[in-house]
Amino acid sequence: MAWKVDVINEYFQPYDVDHILGIRLPRSPAEDFIAWHHEKTGVFTVKSAYRLAMEQKWFSSGNWQSTSRNQTCRPIWKHFWAIPVPHKVLVFGWKFINNGLATQESKRQRTIVSTGSCEICGMEEESATHALVRCGHAQALRQAMRDVWLLPNKHFFWQLGPENLLAMLDGLDVDGAARVLLLLWRTWHVRNCLTHDAEKLSIEGSVRFLTKYWTELCNVQQKSSVYDTNGKSPIADSLIAGKQSKKRKEPTKWQKPDAGWIKINVDGAYDDNTREGGIGIVIRDDMMAIKLTAWKHIVRAEDAEEVEALACVEGMKLAQEWCPARAIVATYCASVVALLQQHEDLQSRLKFIVDEAKVASDELP
């Protein structure tokens, strides 16, 4: 007899318990353990301590959105580093966001120079925003590029600053974000040439450079190698097509378990913005017959890895209650698999969930 379980209210308990330092509390009594919350492994490292110190520094200065922790955890930073421009351009953007550019204002604060006035226009103190947006040479280059590129309106640029560049780029499409970053990067290069008595770059020269650079980036992104009868390559004008045309991995074909076994396929989904998640479970036997299906909404979770671990727990517990047999648990989350396979005591923030999963697995044949 096959079971079909859509929702089992008696079994599923809502996961709405409070998190303490990012660690989900166990649903049954368990011993406390010492762990360093700022590493997923729970083991202290100097790197994580340095990262924490930098977080506190930026938080106290009001720039909390640009901390190292947020760079690795927040989707907005993932979108930034995924913009298809050369890495040196992304690093430049990162420096701008973190007030790391060597402007006159920055030099004055470090007592390298006595005045922070802009060396080009002398109209005001040269902050990063002034050098890249408000200074005369920046405005001239931006205006010239509007004849070639589709750029955001003037209001967009006059609002732009280190504290909101990340969010403003996130609101643009791939091409728009890439063009804004390239324009700012070239503006900074021109500024350095003007202030260091290097080669004087004209506006027309910068327009030609950016136009050619953009075409080359588009062709590389789309891997264009097609030539017409005259030996000329077609001009690509978008980075998006190449980004979407990348081959995706073919999904692995589902394999049935051996005779006498069941297979528990689990999967989790997580929303970084709401911190909610969901899990789905399908259990099949060696004849490929579905024994059970179930799903559950996760009210609150720390990340996708935690949701995947919860899915493993629920899959084994449902198998134990409704169709006990020798079982294989299948999940796409390699880090959770590694935790489940460890024999020594864990210090990970997922320790309580992993321990619960191991108890459930011990109850299966």
N, C-alpha and C positions, 0 to 999 in steps of 0.2 A: 504494500500500500504506500503510495507516494504522498508526502505531506506538501501542502501549499500554504505557506505562512506569509501573509502580507505584512501584518503588524501584530506583534505579540506584546500587548500592553502589560501583561502580568510579568513578563520576563524583562523587557527593556525598562530600565530606570533612566530617567532623563539625566544627562550629564551637565547639570547646572551648578555643581559644587564649585566653590571659589577656588581659584588657583593661589597657591602660596609660592612666591618666587618662581612662577612658571611651572611648578610641579603639580600635577593633578593628584589630588588626595585619593588614597585607596578606598574601595568600597567595603573592605573588611579590615579588621585590625591588622596592623603591620608595624614592624619596628622602624624607628627613625634611622636615617643614615646621613652621614656627612657628605656634602657635595658642594662643588663650586658652581653656582648657578649660571655664571657667565660663559661656561663652555658646555656644549651639548653632552660631552662625555662625563661631565661632573668633576673632572680633574683640573686642578689649578694649573695655569700656564702664565708665564710672564707676558706673553702677547695679549692674552685676554685682560690682564690687569692694566696694561698700557691702554688698551682700547676703552676700558671702563673709565680710566682717568681722563682720556680725551673726550669721552661723552660728557662727563661732569663739567669739563672746561667749556665745551660748546653750549651745554645747557645753561650754565651760569651766565654766558655772554648773550643768550637769546637766540643762538643759532642751532637749536637742538635738532632741527630737521636735517642737518648735514652731518650727523655723527657717523662714526664708522659702523656702529651697530645697525643704524638705519640703512646704510649702504648695502648691507648684505641681507637685510630682512624685509625691507619695504619694497613693494612692487614698483614704486615710482623710480627707485634707483635701478632696478633691473631693466626698466624701459630705457633709462638713460644710457646704460652701458651697452644696450642692444642697438643703439642708433648706428646704422652702417656707414660710419666714417672712420678714417684712420685713427688708430689708438692715440696718437699724439694729439689729435684734435679733442678727443674725449678727455684726456688728461688735462689739457688746457681748460676745458669746461669745468672739470672737477676743481682745479685750482681757483678758478673764478668764483665758484660756489662757496669755497672754503676760505675766501679772502687771501689766497696764496700768491697773487700776482705781485710783482715787484713794482708797484706804483709809487709815486712820490709820497702819497699819504702813508703808505706802509713803511717806506724808508724813514720818514720823519718820526714815526712812532718808535722806530728802532734806533733813533738818534744817528742815522747814517747821513742824513742831510738836515739842514737847519730849517728849510721851508718846504712845504708840500705842494706849492703851486704847480699847475700844469706847465711843463716846459714848452709846449707847443702853442697854446693859446693864452696862458697866463690869466684866464678869466676866473678860475676857482681852484680849490684844492683838487689834485688829481687822485680821485678815488678810482676803483675799478669801473664803476658805472660811468664816471665822467670820461675816462679814457676810451671806453668801448662804445658809448652811446651818445653822450652830450657834447664831446669835443668836436670842433669844426671839421677835422679830417675824418672823424667817424661818421658824422652826418653826411658829408660829401660822398663818401664811398657807398654808404647805404642808399642814398638817393640815386646814384649812378647804377647800382645793382638792381633797382626796381624796374629799370628798362629791360633787364634781362631775366630776372627771376621774379617769381610770385612770392613776395614777402609779406609778413603780417603788417598791419597798419601802424601809423606813427604812435598811436596810443599804447600799443603793445610794447614798443621799444622804450618809450619814456617811462613806463612802469617797471622795466626790467632792472634787476639788481641781483647781487649774490644771494639774497635771502629768498628770492622767488623764481630764479631762473629754472630750477628743477621742475617746479609745478607748471610753469608756463610752457616749457618744452613738452611736458607730458600732455598738455592740452592740444598739441599740434599733431598732424599726421607725420609719418616717417620722413617724407621729403621736406616738409616745413621745418621740422626740428633739425634735420641735417643742414639745411641751408642757413638757418640762424646760427648754428654752431660754427660753420665754416666762415661765415661773414665776420663773426666776433673774433675768430682765430686770426683771420687775415688782417683785421683792423689792428689787433695787438702787434702783429708782425710789422705792419707799416709804421706804427707808433715807435717801435724799437729802432727801426731804421732812421727815423727822423731825429730821435733824441740821442742816438749814439754815433752821429756823423757817418753813418754807413751809406750804402747806395740809396739815393733818393728815389722812391717809388711813386710813379704818377697814378692818378685815379684810373686812367684808361688802362695802364698796365695791370693794375690789380683786377679790373673788370675782366680783362682777357685771361688773366691767370685763373680766376675763380670759375669762369665759364668753361675753360679747357679742363680744369681739375674736376669739375662736376661731371662733364661728359665722360672722362676717363673712369671716374668712380662708378657711374651708371653702367658703363660697358663691362667693367670688372665684375660688378655685382651680378649682372645678367650673363656674364661669361660669353659675350658676343664675339663670334668668330666668322660671321657671315659677311661676305663682300659681294658687291654688285659687279656688273660686267666691266666697269671702269676701275675696279680694284679698290673701291671706296667702301668703308664700313658704315652701316646705318647709324645715325646718332641716337643714342638712348637718352631719355630725359627724365627718368624716374628710377629711384632706388627700390621702389615697392615691388615692381614686377619680378626683379631678381630675388627679392626676399621671399616672395610667395612661390617661386618656381623651384625652390630647393627640394630635392627628392626627400620624401619622408620614408622612414623605416617601415617596411611591411610588417603588419602585426603578426606575431607568432601564432601559428595554428594551435587551437586548443587540443590537448592530448588527453585521452581518457585514462583513468587510473587502471591499475592491474585488477584482476579478478578478486573480489572480496574487499576492495578498498573503495573509499569515497574521496571525492575531490572538493575542497572548500575554496571556491574563488571569492576573494574579498577585494573591495576597492573603496577608496575614500576620496571625497572632494572637499576643498577648503576655500573659503573666501577671506582673503587677507583684510578686506575693508570692514566686514561685519564680524570677523573672527568666528563665524559659524561654519558648520561642516555637515557632511552627510556620508553615510556608509551604506554599501549594498553588498548582499551576500547571496551566492547561489551554490547549492550543494548538489552534486550529481554522483551517480554510482557508476560502476564499471560498464553498465549497459547504456550509459549516457542519458539515463532517465533522471529528470529533475526531482530530487527528493524534497527540496525546501528552497524558498526564496524569502528574503527579508530585507528591509531597509530601515534606516533610522536617521532622524535629524539630530545633529550634535549642536547643542545650544551655544557652547563656548569651547574653544580649543586654542592652543598656543600656536600651532602650525600644522601643515599638511602631514608631516611625519607622525604627529600625535594621533591624528584622525586615522591614518593607516594602521597604526598599532592597535587602536580601539577596534577597528574592523576585524583584525586577526583574533582578538579576544572574543568578540561576539560570534564570529564564525565557529570557533571551537566550542563555545558554550552551547550554541544552538545544535551543533552536531551531537554533543554529549547528551542533550535532553531529548532530541527528536529522532535521530538516526545514528546511534553510536556504532562505529566501525573503525577499522584502521583508516587513518585519514592523511591526506596531503593538503597542506594549506598553500594556496597560490596567491602571491601579491606582487605588485610591480615595484614596491618600495624596498630597494636593496639594503638600505640602512636598518630598516626594521628586521629584515631577515637576519642580518649580522647580529643584532641584539638578541634575537630569539635563539640563535645558535651558540651564544656565549655561555660557558659553564661557570665562570667565576662570578662573584658578586659584582653587581653593577653600581656605579655612582651616577648614572645617567638620570636626567629628569624624567625619563620614561620608565624608570625602574619598577614602580608600582604596577604599571600596565603590563610590562613584560613579565613580571612575577605572576600576575593574574593569568596571563596567557599560558605560562608554563604549568601552573596548577591545573588549568583546564585541559591542557594536552595530556597530563598524567592521568586524567580521568577517562580518556579515550583508550580503546583497546590497543 
